[in-house]
Amino acid sequence: MIVIETPRLILQHLTLDDVDELARIYADPVVMKFYPSIYTYEQTQQQVKRIISTYKQGGWSLCATIHKGDRKLIGRCGIISQLVDGQQEVEIGYLLAKEYWGQGLATEAAIACRNYGFEQLGFHRLISLIDPANIASQKVAMKNGMKYEKDAHMWGKIVRVYTVQK
């Protein structure tokens, strides 16, 4: 199911058919530099299963990100629920295969997710959680209208919380 379409991207519900390609992306240590570790095939499969169950519960989560030019799955972007400092938040998350970096695709996806979150889902505040050393991701957040709000402790490390309000 297509959730969002932009000039260059389609964001659609992940399926188990996406596991192979997503696992290839998650196995790349360059892509996963700011995550605790690369993901195994089994970890990727479990994540996709969790995401699919989230669609059934609330209708929204991370999505397969398809590049229109070559019809390839190039990552996953979307809106996910996060607990930050005891507060329920809604995060715009994005991760792309490294061969698609530097083309403005993450920004295009993030802006589309922001607009979808505000206009279709009715959220009034969205965040992005970003490793302090991940300058490229921080730039995407700022191009998405977000501002640095605070640091938070998540996943055993400090992350920067960027926010945007409707």
ABEGO torsion letter per residue (X at the ends): XBABBBAABBBBBBBAAAAAAAAAAAABAAAAAABABBBBAAAAAAAAAAAAAAAAAAGBBBBBBBBAAAGBBAEBBEBBBBBBGGBBBBBBBBBBBAAABGAGAAAAAAAAAAAAAAAAAGBABBBBBBBAABAAAAAAAAAAGBBBABBBBBGGBBBBBBBBBX
